[in-house]
Amino acid sequence: MSLSNRQCHGKATRLDDSTTTRYLREVNNDWQLSADRKSIRRSFKFKNYYETIAFVNVIAQISHQQDHHPSLKVSYNNCIVEYSTHSVDSLSEFDFICAAKINASLPL
C-alpha cells in the first residue's frame, strides 16, 4: 500500500536508514532529508498569498485527520513544510505518510 493511502495511528517508531531512504524515494517530489537525518522538508511556491494560504489550509486538514503536525514557514508566495516526529526525536513513518498525502493533494 502506498504511503498516501496509509494512516498515522498507533505509536510512532524511529525509522532505520534503509527505510528512510526507501520512503524518501517514494515521496521525493523535492522533499529533502536534513543533514542530521531527523527531518524532511519541502518548499512550495505559489502565485500569491491567497494560493499560499489555501495550501496551508489543505495541510491543516491533513494534519488534523492524521493527528501529525508539521512546522510551517509561510510567506507571501512560499510555504516551507518540515516534518519530524518529536516523540522519537527523528523521522517516523508518520512524517512520510503526511508528505505523501500533501503530494497527492497537489494539482497535476
C-alpha positions as CSV (number, residue, x, y, z in Angstrom):
1,M,0.0,0.0,0.0
2,S,1.4,3.4,-0.9
3,L,2.2,5.9,1.8
4,S,-0.5,8.3,0.7
5,N,-3.1,5.5,1.4
6,R,-1.8,4.8,4.9
7,Q,-3.0,6.4,8.2
8,C,-0.9,7.8,11.1
9,H,-2.1,5.7,14.0
10,G,-0.5,3.9,16.9
11,K,2.8,4.6,18.5
12,A,5.5,6.3,16.3
13,T,8.8,4.4,15.9
14,R,12.1,5.7,14.6
15,L,12.9,4.7,11.1
16,D,16.2,3.0,10.2
17,D,18.4,4.4,7.4
18,S,17.2,1.9,4.8
19,T,13.5,2.6,5.4
20,T,14.1,6.3,5.5
21,T,15.9,6.1,2.1
22,R,13.1,3.9,0.6
23,Y,10.3,6.3,1.9
24,L,12.2,9.3,0.6
25,R,12.3,7.8,-2.9
26,E,8.6,7.3,-2.7
27,V,7.8,10.9,-1.7
28,N,10.7,12.6,-3.4
29,N,9.0,15.4,-5.3
30,D,11.6,17.8,-4.0
31,W,11.4,16.6,-0.3
32,Q,14.8,16.9,1.2
33,L,16.4,15.0,4.1
34,S,18.1,17.1,6.7
35,A,21.8,16.6,7.3
36,D,21.1,15.0,10.7
37,R,18.5,12.7,9.0
38,K,15.9,13.8,11.6
39,S,13.5,15.7,9.4
40,I,12.3,16.1,5.8
41,R,11.4,19.4,4.3
42,R,10.0,20.8,1.1
43,S,9.5,24.4,-0.2
44,F,6.3,25.1,-2.2
45,K,5.9,28.2,-4.4
46,F,2.7,29.9,-5.3
47,K,1.4,32.9,-7.4
48,N,0.2,34.9,-4.5
49,Y,-0.7,34.9,-0.8
50,Y,-4.2,33.6,-1.4
51,E,-2.9,30.5,-3.0
52,T,-0.3,30.0,-0.3
53,I,-2.9,30.2,2.5
54,A,-5.2,27.9,0.6
55,F,-2.4,25.4,0.5
56,V,-1.8,25.9,4.3
57,N,-5.4,25.1,4.9
58,V,-5.0,21.8,3.0
59,I,-2.0,21.0,5.2
60,A,-4.1,21.9,8.3
61,Q,-6.8,19.4,7.2
62,I,-4.3,16.6,6.5
63,S,-2.6,17.4,9.9
64,H,-5.9,17.3,11.7
65,Q,-7.0,14.0,10.1
66,Q,-3.6,12.3,10.8
67,D,-3.0,14.0,14.2
68,H,0.5,14.7,13.0
69,H,1.6,18.3,12.5
70,P,4.5,19.9,10.6
71,S,6.4,23.0,11.2
72,L,5.5,25.7,8.6
73,K,7.2,28.8,7.5
74,V,4.7,30.9,5.5
75,S,5.4,34.0,3.4
76,Y,3.6,35.8,0.6
77,N,4.1,33.2,-2.1
78,N,6.1,30.4,-0.4
79,C,5.5,27.8,2.3
80,I,8.2,25.6,3.7
81,V,6.9,22.4,5.3
82,E,9.1,20.4,7.6
83,Y,8.2,17.1,9.3
84,S,9.9,15.3,12.2
85,T,8.5,13.1,14.9
86,H,9.3,14.7,18.2
87,S,8.4,11.7,20.3
88,V,11.2,9.7,18.6
89,D,13.5,12.7,18.0
90,S,13.8,11.6,14.4
91,L,11.8,10.5,11.4
92,S,8.9,8.1,11.6
93,E,6.6,6.6,9.0
94,F,4.1,9.3,10.0
95,D,6.3,12.0,8.5
96,F,6.4,10.3,5.2
97,I,2.6,9.5,5.2
98,C,1.8,13.1,5.6
99,A,4.4,14.2,3.0
100,A,2.8,11.7,0.6
101,K,-0.7,13.0,1.3
102,I,0.5,16.6,0.6
103,N,2.0,15.4,-2.7
104,A,-1.3,13.7,-3.6
105,S,-3.2,16.9,-2.8
106,L,-1.3,19.0,-5.4
107,P,-2.7,19.6,-8.8
108,L,-1.0,17.6,-11.6
